[in-house]
Amino acid sequence: MAAVQGLAAPARVKVGVCGSPDNFEKAVAAGFEYYEPSAAVVSGLGEAQYAAFRDRVLSSKIRCECFNGLIRTDKVVGPEVDLARVSEYLERTLSRCKELGATIAVWGSASSRNVPDGFSRDQAWSQIKIFLGQAGEIARRKGIVIAIEPLRKQESNIINTGAEALRLVNEVHHPQVQMIIDYYHMRVENEDPEILKTAREHIVHLHFANPNGRKWPKSEAEDPVYGRFFELVKSTGFAGGLSIEGSGTFEADAEASLAFFRKELS
């Protein structure tokens, strides 16, 4: 991998950042290796807006290799699921993601999967499996992997840990359906970082934020589990992307945050 300003080389883990299309150029200038916008946001751009963003991305030295926020308005759980509409949305959305350089689309999207009050959790789990099977087939045609994201209970009432995501990956058993670990959610849920080892064959992406305030990380002193987490990232041979997802600005935080990752991943 070629050296990128602000990052150590050689590096097995690529460091990116989540953000809106408007901040793409800031990520390039700061030295990030890829950008991670919301799939739903990019899908909602008008044709002219999308074409302008696409041209900005394709004329730059980095790509939108990963997308988060896969689904914003549709439901995949509950009594009013319309998977035909969801599939139509995914066809269009993942085509745009692929054109911008994506290999991974992260499915956190709590609003799409939260189990309604009184609704059977077993049925919800079955609905999620059916959705992921269909999404996996669409993703396969696009050359993209759907990555399940565990979310803290404050956001989602199902799939809150890496262990649950791993169970789902194994039950769906589709090569285009894998998982991510988000450090922030992992720490809020007090999950053992050993999940990185347990699920290493299926973890294709990482998100990261300082759990104290969900901020861009800058120092190993911020959280006592940082060290163990990065030891496991390196010892398991993870070679995907790690995206900062939290509050911060390129102007105030990018240099220090990149230096933090350079040190922890070296």
C-alpha positions as CSV (number, residue, x, y, z in Angstrom):
1,M,0.0,0.0,0.0
2,A,1.4,3.4,-0.9
3,A,2.1,5.8,2.0
4,V,-0.6,8.3,2.7
5,Q,0.1,11.6,4.5
6,G,-0.4,11.2,8.3
7,L,-0.4,7.4,8.3
8,A,2.3,4.8,8.8
9,A,3.5,2.6,5.9
10,P,3.3,-0.2,5.3
11,A,-0.1,-0.6,6.9
12,R,-2.5,-3.4,6.8
13,V,-5.4,-1.4,8.1
14,K,-6.7,1.5,6.1
15,V,-8.0,4.5,8.1
16,G,-11.0,6.4,6.9
17,V,-13.7,8.7,8.2
18,C,-17.4,8.9,8.2
19,G,-19.1,12.1,7.0
20,S,-21.4,13.9,4.6
21,P,-20.7,14.3,0.9
22,D,-20.0,18.0,1.6
23,N,-16.9,17.1,3.6
24,F,-15.3,14.8,1.1
25,E,-12.5,17.1,0.1
26,K,-11.6,17.8,3.7
27,A,-11.0,14.1,4.2
28,V,-8.8,14.0,1.2
29,A,-6.7,17.0,2.3
30,A,-6.4,15.5,5.9
31,G,-4.8,12.3,4.6
32,F,-7.5,9.8,5.1
33,E,-7.3,6.7,2.9
34,Y,-11.0,6.4,2.0
35,Y,-14.3,8.1,2.8
36,E,-17.5,6.6,4.3
37,P,-20.7,8.5,3.7
38,S,-24.3,7.4,4.3
39,A,-25.7,5.2,1.6
40,A,-29.2,6.6,2.3
41,V,-28.0,10.2,1.9
42,V,-26.2,9.4,-1.3
43,S,-29.2,7.5,-2.6
44,G,-31.4,10.5,-1.9
45,L,-29.3,12.9,-3.9
46,G,-31.0,14.2,-7.1
47,E,-29.4,13.2,-10.4
48,A,-27.5,16.4,-10.8
49,Q,-26.3,16.4,-7.2
50,Y,-25.2,12.8,-7.4
51,A,-23.4,13.4,-10.7
52,A,-21.5,16.3,-9.1
53,F,-20.5,14.3,-6.1
54,R,-19.5,11.3,-8.2
55,D,-17.3,13.5,-10.3
56,R,-15.6,15.0,-7.2
57,V,-14.9,11.5,-5.9
58,L,-13.7,10.0,-9.1
59,S,-11.3,12.9,-9.8
60,S,-9.7,12.5,-6.3
61,K,-7.0,10.2,-5.0
62,I,-9.4,8.3,-2.6
63,R,-12.8,6.6,-3.0
64,C,-15.9,5.9,-0.9
65,E,-14.8,2.4,-0.2
66,C,-17.5,1.9,2.5
67,F,-20.9,3.3,3.2
68,N,-22.9,3.3,6.4
69,G,-26.6,4.2,7.0
70,L,-27.7,1.7,4.4
71,I,-31.5,2.1,5.0
72,R,-33.2,5.2,6.4
73,T,-37.0,4.9,5.9
74,D,-37.9,1.3,5.0
75,K,-38.6,-1.4,7.6
76,V,-37.3,-4.9,7.4
77,V,-38.9,-6.0,10.7
78,G,-42.6,-5.7,11.8
79,P,-46.0,-6.2,10.4
80,E,-45.6,-3.8,7.4
81,V,-42.5,-5.0,5.7
82,D,-42.3,-4.5,1.9
83,L,-39.2,-6.4,0.8
84,A,-40.0,-5.8,-2.9
85,R,-39.7,-2.0,-2.2
86,V,-36.6,-2.6,-0.1
87,S,-35.0,-4.6,-2.9
88,E,-35.7,-1.9,-5.4
89,Y,-34.2,0.7,-3.2
90,L,-31.1,-1.5,-2.6
91,E,-30.6,-2.1,-6.4
92,R,-30.5,1.7,-7.0
93,T,-28.5,2.5,-3.9
94,L,-25.8,-0.1,-4.1
95,S,-25.3,0.8,-7.8
96,R,-24.4,4.3,-6.7
97,C,-22.2,3.0,-3.9
98,K,-20.3,0.7,-6.3
99,E,-19.8,3.6,-8.8
100,L,-18.2,5.6,-6.0
101,G,-15.8,2.8,-5.1
102,A,-17.6,0.8,-2.5
103,T,-16.8,-2.8,-1.5
104,I,-18.8,-2.7,1.8
105,A,-22.2,-1.3,2.8
106,V,-22.8,-1.3,6.6
107,W,-26.2,-2.2,7.8
108,G,-26.8,-0.6,11.2
109,S,-29.9,1.3,10.4
110,A,-31.7,0.9,13.8
111,S,-34.9,2.4,12.5
112,S,-35.2,-0.4,9.9
113,R,-34.7,-3.2,12.3
114,N,-36.1,-2.2,15.7
115,V,-38.7,-4.7,16.9
116,P,-42.1,-3.1,17.5
117,D,-43.7,-3.4,20.9
118,G,-45.5,-6.7,21.2
119,F,-44.1,-8.1,18.0
120,S,-42.5,-11.6,18.2
121,R,-38.7,-11.4,18.5
122,D,-38.4,-14.8,16.8
123,Q,-40.4,-13.5,13.9
124,A,-38.3,-10.4,13.8
125,W,-35.1,-12.5,13.7
126,S,-36.6,-14.6,10.8
127,Q,-37.5,-11.4,8.9
128,I,-34.0,-10.1,9.3
129,K,-32.6,-13.3,7.9
130,I,-34.9,-13.2,4.9
131,F,-33.9,-9.5,4.3
132,L,-30.2,-10.2,4.6
133,G,-30.5,-13.2,2.2
134,Q,-32.1,-11.0,-0.4
135,A,-29.8,-8.1,0.3
136,G,-26.8,-10.5,-0.1
137,E,-27.9,-11.5,-3.5
138,I,-28.3,-7.9,-4.7
139,A,-24.9,-7.1,-3.2
140,R,-23.3,-10.1,-4.9
141,R,-24.3,-8.7,-8.3
142,K,-22.8,-5.4,-7.4
143,G,-19.6,-6.8,-5.9
144,I,-20.4,-5.4,-2.5
145,V,-20.5,-7.0,1.0
146,I,-23.3,-6.2,3.4
147,A,-21.8,-5.8,6.9
148,I,-24.1,-6.2,9.9
149,E,-23.4,-3.6,12.6
150,P,-24.2,-4.3,16.2
151,L,-25.6,-1.2,17.9
152,R,-26.0,-0.3,21.6
153,K,-29.4,-0.9,23.2
154,Q,-30.0,2.9,23.3
155,E,-30.3,2.8,19.5
156,S,-31.5,-0.7,18.6
157,N,-33.4,-3.3,20.5
158,I,-32.0,-6.2,18.5
159,I,-28.4,-7.2,17.4
160,N,-26.6,-5.3,20.1
161,T,-23.3,-7.3,20.3
162,G,-20.8,-8.8,18.0
163,A,-21.8,-12.2,19.2
164,E,-25.4,-11.7,18.0
165,A,-24.1,-10.4,14.7
166,L,-21.9,-13.5,14.3
167,R,-24.9,-15.7,15.0
168,L,-26.8,-13.9,12.3
169,V,-24.0,-14.2,9.8
170,N,-23.7,-17.9,10.5
171,E,-27.5,-18.5,10.2
172,V,-27.8,-16.4,7.0
173,H,-24.7,-18.2,5.6
174,H,-24.3,-15.9,2.5
175,P,-20.8,-15.0,1.4
176,Q,-21.9,-11.3,0.9
177,V,-23.3,-11.0,4.4
178,Q,-20.6,-10.4,7.0
179,M,-20.2,-8.1,10.0
180,I,-18.4,-5.2,11.6
181,I,-17.3,-4.2,15.0
182,D,-17.8,-0.7,16.2
183,Y,-15.6,0.1,19.2
184,Y,-18.0,2.6,20.6
185,H,-21.0,0.2,20.6
186,M,-18.8,-2.6,21.9
187,R,-17.7,-0.6,24.9
188,V,-21.2,0.7,25.7
189,E,-22.4,-2.8,25.7
190,N,-19.4,-4.0,27.7
191,E,-18.6,-6.7,25.2
192,D,-15.3,-8.4,25.5
193,P,-13.0,-7.3,22.6
194,E,-12.1,-11.0,22.2
195,I,-15.0,-11.0,19.8
196,L,-12.4,-9.8,17.3
197,K,-10.8,-13.2,17.6
198,T,-14.0,-15.2,17.8
199,A,-15.5,-13.6,14.7
200,R,-12.3,-12.8,12.8
201,E,-13.3,-14.8,9.7
202,H,-16.4,-12.6,9.3
203,I,-15.3,-9.1,10.4
204,V,-14.8,-7.0,7.3
205,H,-14.8,-3.5,8.7
206,L,-14.4,-1.5,11.9
207,H,-15.8,1.7,13.3
208,F,-14.1,3.6,16.0
209,A,-14.8,6.5,18.5
210,N,-13.7,7.4,21.9
211,P,-16.4,5.9,24.1
212,N,-16.2,8.9,26.4
213,G,-18.4,11.3,24.5
214,R,-18.3,9.4,21.2
215,K,-15.5,11.7,19.9
216,W,-12.6,11.3,17.5
217,P,-9.9,9.4,19.5
218,K,-6.6,11.1,20.1
219,S,-4.8,9.4,23.0
220,E,-4.4,5.9,24.4
221,A,-5.2,7.4,27.8
222,E,-8.8,8.0,26.8
223,D,-9.9,4.4,27.4
224,P,-8.2,1.4,29.1
225,V,-9.4,-1.1,26.5
226,Y,-7.8,0.7,23.5
227,G,-4.6,-1.3,23.9
228,R,-6.2,-4.7,24.0
229,F,-8.4,-3.9,21.1
230,F,-5.6,-2.9,18.8
231,E,-3.5,-5.9,19.9
232,L,-6.3,-8.1,18.7
233,V,-6.8,-6.1,15.5
234,K,-3.1,-6.8,14.7
235,S,-2.9,-10.4,16.0
236,T,-6.0,-11.5,14.1
237,G,-4.5,-10.1,10.8
238,F,-7.4,-7.8,10.1
239,A,-6.7,-6.0,6.9
240,G,-9.8,-4.0,6.2
241,G,-10.9,-0.4,6.8
242,L,-11.2,1.3,10.1
243,S,-13.5,4.4,10.0
244,I,-13.7,7.2,12.6
245,E,-17.4,7.7,13.4
246,G,-18.0,10.3,16.0
247,S,-18.0,14.0,16.8
248,G,-15.0,16.0,15.7
249,T,-13.8,18.2,12.9
250,F,-11.1,17.9,10.3
251,E,-9.6,21.2,11.3
252,A,-9.3,20.6,15.0
253,D,-9.0,16.8,15.3
254,A,-7.8,15.0,12.1
255,E,-4.1,15.4,12.7
256,A,-4.1,14.2,16.2
257,S,-6.5,11.4,15.5
258,L,-4.5,10.1,12.5
259,A,-1.4,10.2,14.7
260,F,-3.2,8.1,17.3
261,F,-4.1,5.4,14.8
262,R,-0.6,5.5,13.3
263,K,0.8,4.7,16.7
264,E,-1.8,2.1,17.7
265,L,-1.7,0.2,14.4
266,S,2.1,0.2,14.0
